Amino acid sequence: MASVDRGKVVYKEYCSQCHGATGKGDGPAASGLEPKPAIHANIPFEKLPMEYLYNVINHGGPAIGKSPNMPYWNLTIGQQGVADVIVYLKATFKGVPETTIAPTTSEASACLQPRKTTKAPDEFLAKANPLAASSGAIAAGKTLFLKTAQPVACVMCHGEQGDGKGLMGAALMPPPRNFTCGAMMKDIPDGQLFWIIKNGSLGTGMMAFPGLPDEQVWQLVQYIRSLAK
């Protein structure tokens, strides 16, 4: 049976080296990491699926397309240790209530998110979405976004509204893209979105989705476009 008390001991000995003693991502090893460790204090762990937590802790970040800095812990802490850490995370970190998150000046005015995102190669930037913005393409993209994209659905970070307020969003720095921001999205070419989905974005929490067929990526692009206001 998993134990919160044992999980606390394991967390302090191992996880806190990067994620910090209080889950703020400020552990002694964090300064040299890029992307930065997830801020556990901002994540409502009780809402995250057990399977997701098991996979990222047991198999490591690369196994599910997340940070390569997140090692696999199965050989170090064993299956019991993994189970103990999961119940500790769920019991300890409840996330940040939305009512306490004040919008920044830029979010309140134009919702822009400054980025140093790697520019896609010219051959991708020149690509236009081959799919029409039909209800069928948008609906298919929505299903991928909310449910079926693998290794993890986009909603986990970008949120149900596409505003970057997913369950994992508050833990990431920089925060996930706010796809509802029309002032920002109008300047991002379809080909750039396609390339980032396929290849990920270095220095952020955006993982690569190389296994998604091109048609599904273009469906996602159409759905993402539909979110902009």
C-alpha positions, 0 to 999 in steps of 0.5 A: 500500500502506498504511503504519503509519509514514505513518499515525502521522504523519497521526494525530499531525497530525490525529487527536491534536488530539481523541483525544490523542497516545497515544489517551486522548481528551485532545487539546487540542481534546477539552475543548470537545467533547460527547460526548467523543472515543473513547478509542482506547487502550481499543479493540482495533482489530484486531477492528473491521471494515475497512468500519466504520473506513473509513466513520467516518474517510472519511465522518465520524461522522454518516454512520454515526450516531456523534458529530457531532464526528467530521469526514469526513477524505477531502478532508483526508488522501485515500484513502491517508491513510485507509488509512494511519491504519487500519493505524496504529490496528490496529497501535498500539491493542490495547484493555484486557485484561479482566483489568485492568479492576476493577469499581467499587464500584457495579458490584460491588454493584448494577451501577447506572450514574448517568445524566442521560439525557434523559427521553422525552416523556410520550406515549412514556413511556406506551407499553407494548411492543405485542409479547408477550415471545414466543420469536419476538420475543426471537429477532428482537430478538437478531438485530438486536442482534447482527447486523443493526441499521443503521447498526451492530449494538448488540453493537459497544458493548453487547457480546455479553452486553449488559453494555456490554463491546463492542469500542467500549464501553471507548472511550466515556464514559459507558460503554454501558448494562449491560442485564444489570443488573436493578436498573437496567433495572426502572426504565426504562420500555419507552417510554423505551427505544423513544425512546432507540433511535429518537433516541439519547442526547445526551452519550453514544455512543448513536446514533439509529436512526431508520430502524428500523421500530417493530416492530423497535425493540420487538423490540429492547426485548424482547430487551434486557429478556430480558438483565436478571438 
